């Protein structure tokens, strides 16, 4: 239920991709956009990296793990669509983000890291009506695959539309370490 609350907060606060507003994450104090860039073959997909102050570690083991990267490529997740229908992104706009992720996977590298210590707890990608973001909900640096994000993005964009009584959706890791959301920008 906490993940859903974070997702709803994120959806409300990320309504404008160019604004500095970012989701409220339970361990993220003073969230702020620290870097923006354009990616993909045509450099037409906006990427925003968000930093958080006061990332708390609750255990000594977590402090040690935070210096390491936990590869969660291929990790299991659960998907749900946001209901009711109306106001979802154009899935074709979302597919442009998918193409940018796949392009970068082949030309930059398959892996990327969401690391609170490196100001990348949250990464947002936006193209026209589509916005997708991935949130690291753990204090540990997570390594993830661009191809996995692309697959989840296409799945959510094309299967969480008005025809399914939806307007975007969410995929949450079964251990709740991370989630990926797709919504109207």
PyMOL CGO cylinders between C-alpha atoms (Angstrom):
from pymol import cmd
from pymol.cgo import CYLINDER

trace = [
    CYLINDER, 0.00, 0.00, 0.00, 2.94, 2.32, 0.71, 0.3, 1, 1, 1, 1, 1, 1,
    CYLINDER, 2.94, 2.32, 0.71, 4.13, 1.82, -2.88, 0.3, 1, 1, 1, 1, 1, 1,
    CYLINDER, 4.13, 1.82, -2.88, 0.72, 2.84, -4.19, 0.3, 1, 1, 1, 1, 1, 1,
    CYLINDER, 0.72, 2.84, -4.19, 0.78, 5.96, -2.02, 0.3, 1, 1, 1, 1, 1, 1,
    CYLINDER, 0.78, 5.96, -2.02, 4.24, 6.84, -3.39, 0.3, 1, 1, 1, 1, 1, 1,
    CYLINDER, 4.24, 6.84, -3.39, 3.03, 6.15, -6.94, 0.3, 1, 1, 1, 1, 1, 1,
    CYLINDER, 3.03, 6.15, -6.94, -0.02, 8.39, -6.53, 0.3, 1, 1, 1, 1, 1, 1,
    CYLINDER, -0.02, 8.39, -6.53, 2.15, 11.14, -5.05, 0.3, 1, 1, 1, 1, 1, 1,
    CYLINDER, 2.15, 11.14, -5.05, 4.57, 10.73, -7.91, 0.3, 1, 1, 1, 1, 1, 1,
    CYLINDER, 4.57, 10.73, -7.91, 1.80, 10.94, -10.48, 0.3, 1, 1, 1, 1, 1, 1,
    CYLINDER, 1.80, 10.94, -10.48, 0.46, 14.15, -8.99, 0.3, 1, 1, 1, 1, 1, 1,
    CYLINDER, 0.46, 14.15, -8.99, 3.82, 15.83, -8.57, 0.3, 1, 1, 1, 1, 1, 1,
    CYLINDER, 3.82, 15.83, -8.57, 5.34, 14.86, -11.91, 0.3, 1, 1, 1, 1, 1, 1,
    CYLINDER, 5.34, 14.86, -11.91, 2.57, 16.27, -14.06, 0.3, 1, 1, 1, 1, 1, 1,
    CYLINDER, 2.57, 16.27, -14.06, 4.96, 18.67, -15.81, 0.3, 1, 1, 1, 1, 1, 1,
    CYLINDER, 4.96, 18.67, -15.81, 8.23, 17.17, -17.06, 0.3, 1, 1, 1, 1, 1, 1,
    CYLINDER, 8.23, 17.17, -17.06, 9.98, 20.53, -17.13, 0.3, 1, 1, 1, 1, 1, 1,
    CYLINDER, 9.98, 20.53, -17.13, 9.04, 21.50, -13.61, 0.3, 1, 1, 1, 1, 1, 1,
    CYLINDER, 9.04, 21.50, -13.61, 11.34, 20.87, -10.67, 0.3, 1, 1, 1, 1, 1, 1,
    CYLINDER, 11.34, 20.87, -10.67, 8.57, 19.06, -8.80, 0.3, 1, 1, 1, 1, 1, 1,
    CYLINDER, 8.57, 19.06, -8.80, 9.44, 15.45, -8.08, 0.3, 1, 1, 1, 1, 1, 1,
    CYLINDER, 9.44, 15.45, -8.08, 7.71, 12.63, -6.25, 0.3, 1, 1, 1, 1, 1, 1,
    CYLINDER, 7.71, 12.63, -6.25, 7.71, 12.47, -2.50, 0.3, 1, 1, 1, 1, 1, 1,
    CYLINDER, 7.71, 12.47, -2.50, 9.65, 9.36, -1.54, 0.3, 1, 1, 1, 1, 1, 1,
    CYLINDER, 9.65, 9.36, -1.54, 9.65, 8.28, 2.09, 0.3, 1, 1, 1, 1, 1, 1,
    CYLINDER, 9.65, 8.28, 2.09, 13.43, 8.62, 2.44, 0.3, 1, 1, 1, 1, 1, 1,
    CYLINDER, 13.43, 8.62, 2.44, 13.85, 11.55, 0.04, 0.3, 1, 1, 1, 1, 1, 1,
    CYLINDER, 13.85, 11.55, 0.04, 14.02, 14.93, 1.69, 0.3, 1, 1, 1, 1, 1, 1,
    CYLINDER, 14.02, 14.93, 1.69, 14.24, 18.11, -0.39, 0.3, 1, 1, 1, 1, 1, 1,
    CYLINDER, 14.24, 18.11, -0.39, 13.85, 16.36, -3.77, 0.3, 1, 1, 1, 1, 1, 1,
    CYLINDER, 13.85, 16.36, -3.77, 15.20, 18.41, -6.67, 0.3, 1, 1, 1, 1, 1, 1,
    CYLINDER, 15.20, 18.41, -6.67, 16.14, 18.00, -10.30, 0.3, 1, 1, 1, 1, 1, 1,
    CYLINDER, 16.14, 18.00, -10.30, 19.93, 18.06, -10.55, 0.3, 1, 1, 1, 1, 1, 1,
    CYLINDER, 19.93, 18.06, -10.55, 20.53, 17.24, -14.19, 0.3, 1, 1, 1, 1, 1, 1,
    CYLINDER, 20.53, 17.24, -14.19, 18.59, 17.09, -17.43, 0.3, 1, 1, 1, 1, 1, 1,
    CYLINDER, 18.59, 17.09, -17.43, 19.70, 15.72, -20.75, 0.3, 1, 1, 1, 1, 1, 1,
    CYLINDER, 19.70, 15.72, -20.75, 18.27, 14.51, -24.04, 0.3, 1, 1, 1, 1, 1, 1,
    CYLINDER, 18.27, 14.51, -24.04, 18.87, 10.91, -25.12, 0.3, 1, 1, 1, 1, 1, 1,
    CYLINDER, 18.87, 10.91, -25.12, 18.17, 8.55, -27.99, 0.3, 1, 1, 1, 1, 1, 1,
    CYLINDER, 18.17, 8.55, -27.99, 19.22, 8.56, -31.62, 0.3, 1, 1, 1, 1, 1, 1,
    CYLINDER, 19.22, 8.56, -31.62, 17.49, 11.89, -32.25, 0.3, 1, 1, 1, 1, 1, 1,
    CYLINDER, 17.49, 11.89, -32.25, 18.19, 13.33, -28.78, 0.3, 1, 1, 1, 1, 1, 1,
    CYLINDER, 18.19, 13.33, -28.78, 14.45, 13.99, -28.40, 0.3, 1, 1, 1, 1, 1, 1,
    CYLINDER, 14.45, 13.99, -28.40, 13.70, 12.22, -25.10, 0.3, 1, 1, 1, 1, 1, 1,
    CYLINDER, 13.70, 12.22, -25.10, 14.14, 14.37, -22.02, 0.3, 1, 1, 1, 1, 1, 1,
    CYLINDER, 14.14, 14.37, -22.02, 15.84, 12.66, -19.06, 0.3, 1, 1, 1, 1, 1, 1,
    CYLINDER, 15.84, 12.66, -19.06, 15.77, 14.23, -15.61, 0.3, 1, 1, 1, 1, 1, 1,
    CYLINDER, 15.77, 14.23, -15.61, 17.85, 13.02, -12.65, 0.3, 1, 1, 1, 1, 1, 1,
    CYLINDER, 17.85, 13.02, -12.65, 16.63, 13.82, -9.16, 0.3, 1, 1, 1, 1, 1, 1,
    CYLINDER, 16.63, 13.82, -9.16, 18.66, 14.16, -5.96, 0.3, 1, 1, 1, 1, 1, 1,
    CYLINDER, 18.66, 14.16, -5.96, 17.51, 13.64, -2.40, 0.3, 1, 1, 1, 1, 1, 1,
    CYLINDER, 17.51, 13.64, -2.40, 18.91, 14.97, 0.87, 0.3, 1, 1, 1, 1, 1, 1,
    CYLINDER, 18.91, 14.97, 0.87, 18.93, 12.93, 4.04, 0.3, 1, 1, 1, 1, 1, 1,
    CYLINDER, 18.93, 12.93, 4.04, 18.97, 9.43, 2.60, 0.3, 1, 1, 1, 1, 1, 1,
    CYLINDER, 18.97, 9.43, 2.60, 18.86, 7.51, 5.83, 0.3, 1, 1, 1, 1, 1, 1,
    CYLINDER, 18.86, 7.51, 5.83, 20.47, 4.15, 6.43, 0.3, 1, 1, 1, 1, 1, 1,
    CYLINDER, 20.47, 4.15, 6.43, 18.82, 2.22, 9.21, 0.3, 1, 1, 1, 1, 1, 1,
    CYLINDER, 18.82, 2.22, 9.21, 21.29, -0.60, 9.63, 0.3, 1, 1, 1, 1, 1, 1,
    CYLINDER, 21.29, -0.60, 9.63, 25.05, -1.00, 9.43, 0.3, 1, 1, 1, 1, 1, 1,
    CYLINDER, 25.05, -1.00, 9.43, 24.53, -3.66, 6.77, 0.3, 1, 1, 1, 1, 1, 1,
    CYLINDER, 24.53, -3.66, 6.77, 22.61, -1.15, 4.63, 0.3, 1, 1, 1, 1, 1, 1,
    CYLINDER, 22.61, -1.15, 4.63, 25.46, 1.34, 4.94, 0.3, 1, 1, 1, 1, 1, 1,
    CYLINDER, 25.46, 1.34, 4.94, 27.86, -1.26, 3.60, 0.3, 1, 1, 1, 1, 1, 1,
    CYLINDER, 27.86, -1.26, 3.60, 25.48, -2.31, 0.84, 0.3, 1, 1, 1, 1, 1, 1,
    CYLINDER, 25.48, -2.31, 0.84, 25.00, 1.31, -0.21, 0.3, 1, 1, 1, 1, 1, 1,
    CYLINDER, 25.00, 1.31, -0.21, 28.59, 1.36, -1.44, 0.3, 1, 1, 1, 1, 1, 1,
    CYLINDER, 28.59, 1.36, -1.44, 27.90, -1.59, -3.68, 0.3, 1, 1, 1, 1, 1, 1,
    CYLINDER, 27.90, -1.59, -3.68, 25.52, -1.97, -6.56, 0.3, 1, 1, 1, 1, 1, 1,
    CYLINDER, 25.52, -1.97, -6.56, 22.69, -4.48, -6.48, 0.3, 1, 1, 1, 1, 1, 1,
    CYLINDER, 22.69, -4.48, -6.48, 21.91, -5.72, -10.01, 0.3, 1, 1, 1, 1, 1, 1,
    CYLINDER, 21.91, -5.72, -10.01, 18.15, -6.10, -10.28, 0.3, 1, 1, 1, 1, 1, 1,
    CYLINDER, 18.15, -6.10, -10.28, 17.94, -6.75, -14.03, 0.3, 1, 1, 1, 1, 1, 1,
    CYLINDER, 17.94, -6.75, -14.03, 15.29, -9.35, -14.66, 0.3, 1, 1, 1, 1, 1, 1,
    CYLINDER, 15.29, -9.35, -14.66, 13.89, -9.02, -11.13, 0.3, 1, 1, 1, 1, 1, 1,
    CYLINDER, 13.89, -9.02, -11.13, 10.25, -10.08, -10.79, 0.3, 1, 1, 1, 1, 1, 1,
    CYLINDER, 10.25, -10.08, -10.79, 7.61, -7.38, -10.56, 0.3, 1, 1, 1, 1, 1, 1,
    CYLINDER, 7.61, -7.38, -10.56, 3.86, -6.89, -10.39, 0.3, 1, 1, 1, 1, 1, 1,
    CYLINDER, 3.86, -6.89, -10.39, 2.01, -4.65, -12.82, 0.3, 1, 1, 1, 1, 1, 1,
    CYLINDER, 2.01, -4.65, -12.82, -1.20, -2.71, -12.40, 0.3, 1, 1, 1, 1, 1, 1,
    CYLINDER, -1.20, -2.71, -12.40, -3.03, -0.13, -14.48, 0.3, 1, 1, 1, 1, 1, 1,
    CYLINDER, -3.03, -0.13, -14.48, -4.46, 3.13, -13.18, 0.3, 1, 1, 1, 1, 1, 1,
    CYLINDER, -4.46, 3.13, -13.18, -8.24, 3.26, -13.44, 0.3, 1, 1, 1, 1, 1, 1,
    CYLINDER, -8.24, 3.26, -13.44, -10.57, 4.70, -14.56, 0.3, 1, 1, 1, 1, 1, 1,
    CYLINDER, -10.57, 4.70, -14.56, -9.86, 5.40, -18.20, 0.3, 1, 1, 1, 1, 1, 1,
    CYLINDER, -9.86, 5.40, -18.20, -9.04, 8.79, -19.65, 0.3, 1, 1, 1, 1, 1, 1,
    CYLINDER, -9.04, 8.79, -19.65, -5.99, 10.98, -19.76, 0.3, 1, 1, 1, 1, 1, 1,
    CYLINDER, -5.99, 10.98, -19.76, -3.38, 8.33, -20.49, 0.3, 1, 1, 1, 1, 1, 1,
    CYLINDER, -3.38, 8.33, -20.49, -0.32, 8.90, -22.65, 0.3, 1, 1, 1, 1, 1, 1,
    CYLINDER, -0.32, 8.90, -22.65, -0.22, 8.14, -26.35, 0.3, 1, 1, 1, 1, 1, 1,
    CYLINDER, -0.22, 8.14, -26.35, 1.45, 4.70, -26.47, 0.3, 1, 1, 1, 1, 1, 1,
    CYLINDER, 1.45, 4.70, -26.47, 3.26, 5.74, -29.65, 0.3, 1, 1, 1, 1, 1, 1,
    CYLINDER, 3.26, 5.74, -29.65, 4.90, 8.61, -27.72, 0.3, 1, 1, 1, 1, 1, 1,
    CYLINDER, 4.90, 8.61, -27.72, 5.90, 6.07, -25.07, 0.3, 1, 1, 1, 1, 1, 1,
    CYLINDER, 5.90, 6.07, -25.07, 7.40, 3.88, -27.77, 0.3, 1, 1, 1, 1, 1, 1,
    CYLINDER, 7.40, 3.88, -27.77, 9.72, 6.77, -28.72, 0.3, 1, 1, 1, 1, 1, 1,
    CYLINDER, 9.72, 6.77, -28.72, 11.09, 6.54, -25.14, 0.3, 1, 1, 1, 1, 1, 1,
    CYLINDER, 11.09, 6.54, -25.14, 11.38, 2.76, -25.57, 0.3, 1, 1, 1, 1, 1, 1,
    CYLINDER, 11.38, 2.76, -25.57, 13.38, 3.30, -28.77, 0.3, 1, 1, 1, 1, 1, 1,
    CYLINDER, 13.38, 3.30, -28.77, 15.66, 5.79, -26.95, 0.3, 1, 1, 1, 1, 1, 1,
    CYLINDER, 15.66, 5.79, -26.95, 16.27, 3.25, -24.16, 0.3, 1, 1, 1, 1, 1, 1,
    CYLINDER, 16.27, 3.25, -24.16, 17.11, 0.53, -26.70, 0.3, 1, 1, 1, 1, 1, 1,
    CYLINDER, 17.11, 0.53, -26.70, 19.33, 2.89, -28.70, 0.3, 1, 1, 1, 1, 1, 1,
    CYLINDER, 19.33, 2.89, -28.70, 21.22, 3.90, -25.57, 0.3, 1, 1, 1, 1, 1, 1,
    CYLINDER, 21.22, 3.90, -25.57, 21.48, 0.26, -24.52, 0.3, 1, 1, 1, 1, 1, 1,
    CYLINDER, 21.48, 0.26, -24.52, 23.31, -0.51, -27.76, 0.3, 1, 1, 1, 1, 1, 1,
    CYLINDER, 23.31, -0.51, -27.76, 25.40, 2.68, -27.90, 0.3, 1, 1, 1, 1, 1, 1,
    CYLINDER, 25.40, 2.68, -27.90, 26.08, 3.66, -24.27, 0.3, 1, 1, 1, 1, 1, 1,
    CYLINDER, 26.08, 3.66, -24.27, 25.61, 0.42, -22.41, 0.3, 1, 1, 1, 1, 1, 1,
    CYLINDER, 25.61, 0.42, -22.41, 22.90, -1.99, -21.33, 0.3, 1, 1, 1, 1, 1, 1,
    CYLINDER, 22.90, -1.99, -21.33, 23.09, -1.06, -17.64, 0.3, 1, 1, 1, 1, 1, 1,
    CYLINDER, 23.09, -1.06, -17.64, 22.44, 2.10, -15.63, 0.3, 1, 1, 1, 1, 1, 1,
    CYLINDER, 22.44, 2.10, -15.63, 22.47, 2.79, -11.91, 0.3, 1, 1, 1, 1, 1, 1,
    CYLINDER, 22.47, 2.79, -11.91, 19.99, 4.43, -9.60, 0.3, 1, 1, 1, 1, 1, 1,
    CYLINDER, 19.99, 4.43, -9.60, 22.16, 5.49, -6.69, 0.3, 1, 1, 1, 1, 1, 1,
    CYLINDER, 22.16, 5.49, -6.69, 21.06, 7.80, -3.88, 0.3, 1, 1, 1, 1, 1, 1,
    CYLINDER, 21.06, 7.80, -3.88, 24.72, 8.67, -3.24, 0.3, 1, 1, 1, 1, 1, 1,
    CYLINDER, 24.72, 8.67, -3.24, 25.10, 9.80, -6.88, 0.3, 1, 1, 1, 1, 1, 1,
    CYLINDER, 25.10, 9.80, -6.88, 21.86, 11.81, -7.08, 0.3, 1, 1, 1, 1, 1, 1,
    CYLINDER, 21.86, 11.81, -7.08, 20.03, 9.25, -9.19, 0.3, 1, 1, 1, 1, 1, 1,
    CYLINDER, 20.03, 9.25, -9.19, 17.33, 7.84, -6.90, 0.3, 1, 1, 1, 1, 1, 1,
    CYLINDER, 17.33, 7.84, -6.90, 14.81, 8.86, -9.51, 0.3, 1, 1, 1, 1, 1, 1,
    CYLINDER, 14.81, 8.86, -9.51, 15.14, 9.02, -13.29, 0.3, 1, 1, 1, 1, 1, 1,
    CYLINDER, 15.14, 9.02, -13.29, 12.33, 10.48, -15.42, 0.3, 1, 1, 1, 1, 1, 1,
    CYLINDER, 12.33, 10.48, -15.42, 12.05, 10.16, -19.20, 0.3, 1, 1, 1, 1, 1, 1,
    CYLINDER, 12.05, 10.16, -19.20, 9.58, 12.28, -21.17, 0.3, 1, 1, 1, 1, 1, 1,
    CYLINDER, 9.58, 12.28, -21.17, 8.53, 12.50, -24.80, 0.3, 1, 1, 1, 1, 1, 1,
    CYLINDER, 8.53, 12.50, -24.80, 5.46, 14.56, -25.78, 0.3, 1, 1, 1, 1, 1, 1,
    CYLINDER, 5.46, 14.56, -25.78, 2.43, 13.03, -23.96, 0.3, 1, 1, 1, 1, 1, 1,
    CYLINDER, 2.43, 13.03, -23.96, 4.35, 10.19, -22.31, 0.3, 1, 1, 1, 1, 1, 1,
    CYLINDER, 4.35, 10.19, -22.31, 6.31, 10.24, -19.09, 0.3, 1, 1, 1, 1, 1, 1,
    CYLINDER, 6.31, 10.24, -19.09, 7.98, 7.23, -17.51, 0.3, 1, 1, 1, 1, 1, 1,
    CYLINDER, 7.98, 7.23, -17.51, 10.06, 7.20, -14.39, 0.3, 1, 1, 1, 1, 1, 1,
    CYLINDER, 10.06, 7.20, -14.39, 11.94, 4.69, -12.32, 0.3, 1, 1, 1, 1, 1, 1,
    CYLINDER, 11.94, 4.69, -12.32, 12.34, 5.13, -8.58, 0.3, 1, 1, 1, 1, 1, 1,
    CYLINDER, 12.34, 5.13, -8.58, 14.88, 3.42, -6.35, 0.3, 1, 1, 1, 1, 1, 1,
    CYLINDER, 14.88, 3.42, -6.35, 12.98, 2.96, -3.07, 0.3, 1, 1, 1, 1, 1, 1,
    CYLINDER, 12.98, 2.96, -3.07, 15.97, 1.46, -1.30, 0.3, 1, 1, 1, 1, 1, 1,
    CYLINDER, 15.97, 1.46, -1.30, 19.09, 2.99, 0.20, 0.3, 1, 1, 1, 1, 1, 1,
    CYLINDER, 19.09, 2.99, 0.20, 21.21, 0.67, -1.92, 0.3, 1, 1, 1, 1, 1, 1,
    CYLINDER, 21.21, 0.67, -1.92, 22.50, 1.57, -5.37, 0.3, 1, 1, 1, 1, 1, 1,
    CYLINDER, 22.50, 1.57, -5.37, 20.51, -0.46, -7.90, 0.3, 1, 1, 1, 1, 1, 1,
    CYLINDER, 20.51, -0.46, -7.90, 21.75, -1.44, -11.34, 0.3, 1, 1, 1, 1, 1, 1,
    CYLINDER, 21.75, -1.44, -11.34, 19.03, -2.00, -13.93, 0.3, 1, 1, 1, 1, 1, 1,
    CYLINDER, 19.03, -2.00, -13.93, 18.83, -2.85, -17.65, 0.3, 1, 1, 1, 1, 1, 1,
    CYLINDER, 18.83, -2.85, -17.65, 17.65, -0.33, -20.21, 0.3, 1, 1, 1, 1, 1, 1,
    CYLINDER, 17.65, -0.33, -20.21, 16.10, -3.20, -22.19, 0.3, 1, 1, 1, 1, 1, 1,
    CYLINDER, 16.10, -3.20, -22.19, 14.02, -4.25, -19.15, 0.3, 1, 1, 1, 1, 1, 1,
    CYLINDER, 14.02, -4.25, -19.15, 12.77, -0.68, -18.65, 0.3, 1, 1, 1, 1, 1, 1,
    CYLINDER, 12.77, -0.68, -18.65, 11.92, -0.53, -22.38, 0.3, 1, 1, 1, 1, 1, 1,
    CYLINDER, 11.92, -0.53, -22.38, 9.95, -3.77, -22.14, 0.3, 1, 1, 1, 1, 1, 1,
    CYLINDER, 9.95, -3.77, -22.14, 8.01, -2.66, -19.07, 0.3, 1, 1, 1, 1, 1, 1,
    CYLINDER, 8.01, -2.66, -19.07, 7.34, 0.76, -20.65, 0.3, 1, 1, 1, 1, 1, 1,
    CYLINDER, 7.34, 0.76, -20.65, 5.89, -0.72, -23.84, 0.3, 1, 1, 1, 1, 1, 1,
    CYLINDER, 5.89, -0.72, -23.84, 3.82, -3.21, -21.85, 0.3, 1, 1, 1, 1, 1, 1,
    CYLINDER, 3.82, -3.21, -21.85, 2.33, -0.49, -19.64, 0.3, 1, 1, 1, 1, 1, 1,
    CYLINDER, 2.33, -0.49, -19.64, 1.86, 2.03, -22.46, 0.3, 1, 1, 1, 1, 1, 1,
    CYLINDER, 1.86, 2.03, -22.46, 0.02, -0.34, -24.79, 0.3, 1, 1, 1, 1, 1, 1,
    CYLINDER, 0.02, -0.34, -24.79, -1.90, -2.36, -22.17, 0.3, 1, 1, 1, 1, 1, 1,
    CYLINDER, -1.90, -2.36, -22.17, -2.97, 0.36, -19.72, 0.3, 1, 1, 1, 1, 1, 1,
    CYLINDER, -2.97, 0.36, -19.72, -5.07, 2.54, -22.03, 0.3, 1, 1, 1, 1, 1, 1,
    CYLINDER, -5.07, 2.54, -22.03, -8.71, 3.61, -22.25, 0.3, 1, 1, 1, 1, 1, 1,
    CYLINDER, -8.71, 3.61, -22.25, -9.62, 0.32, -23.96, 0.3, 1, 1, 1, 1, 1, 1,
    CYLINDER, -9.62, 0.32, -23.96, -8.55, -1.41, -20.73, 0.3, 1, 1, 1, 1, 1, 1,
    CYLINDER, -8.55, -1.41, -20.73, -10.37, 1.26, -18.64, 0.3, 1, 1, 1, 1, 1, 1,
    CYLINDER, -10.37, 1.26, -18.64, -6.99, 2.72, -17.64, 0.3, 1, 1, 1, 1, 1, 1,
    CYLINDER, -6.99, 2.72, -17.64, -4.77, 5.78, -18.03, 0.3, 1, 1, 1, 1, 1, 1,
    CYLINDER, -4.77, 5.78, -18.03, -1.22, 4.55, -17.47, 0.3, 1, 1, 1, 1, 1, 1,
    CYLINDER, -1.22, 4.55, -17.47, 0.24, 2.08, -15.04, 0.3, 1, 1, 1, 1, 1, 1,
    CYLINDER, 0.24, 2.08, -15.04, 2.86, 0.91, -12.62, 0.3, 1, 1, 1, 1, 1, 1,
    CYLINDER, 2.86, 0.91, -12.62, 5.26, -2.02, -12.29, 0.3, 1, 1, 1, 1, 1, 1,
    CYLINDER, 5.26, -2.02, -12.29, 6.62, -2.62, -8.79, 0.3, 1, 1, 1, 1, 1, 1,
    CYLINDER, 6.62, -2.62, -8.79, 9.44, -5.02, -7.90, 0.3, 1, 1, 1, 1, 1, 1,
    CYLINDER, 9.44, -5.02, -7.90, 8.06, -7.87, -5.80, 0.3, 1, 1, 1, 1, 1, 1,
    CYLINDER, 8.06, -7.87, -5.80, 10.52, -6.88, -3.04, 0.3, 1, 1, 1, 1, 1, 1,
    CYLINDER, 10.52, -6.88, -3.04, 9.43, -3.21, -3.51, 0.3, 1, 1, 1, 1, 1, 1,
    CYLINDER, 9.43, -3.21, -3.51, 13.02, -1.99, -4.04, 0.3, 1, 1, 1, 1, 1, 1,
    CYLINDER, 13.02, -1.99, -4.04, 12.03, -0.10, -7.20, 0.3, 1, 1, 1, 1, 1, 1,
    CYLINDER, 12.03, -0.10, -7.20, 9.10, 0.78, -9.42, 0.3, 1, 1, 1, 1, 1, 1,
    CYLINDER, 9.10, 0.78, -9.42, 8.54, 2.02, -12.96, 0.3, 1, 1, 1, 1, 1, 1,
    CYLINDER, 8.54, 2.02, -12.96, 5.53, 4.15, -13.81, 0.3, 1, 1, 1, 1, 1, 1,
    CYLINDER, 5.53, 4.15, -13.81, 4.01, 5.34, -17.08, 0.3, 1, 1, 1, 1, 1, 1,
    CYLINDER, 4.01, 5.34, -17.08, 1.62, 8.29, -17.19, 0.3, 1, 1, 1, 1, 1, 1,
    CYLINDER, 1.62, 8.29, -17.19, 0.59, 11.34, -19.19, 0.3, 1, 1, 1, 1, 1, 1,
    CYLINDER, 0.59, 11.34, -19.19, 3.28, 14.05, -19.05, 0.3, 1, 1, 1, 1, 1, 1,
]
cmd.load_cgo(trace, "trace")
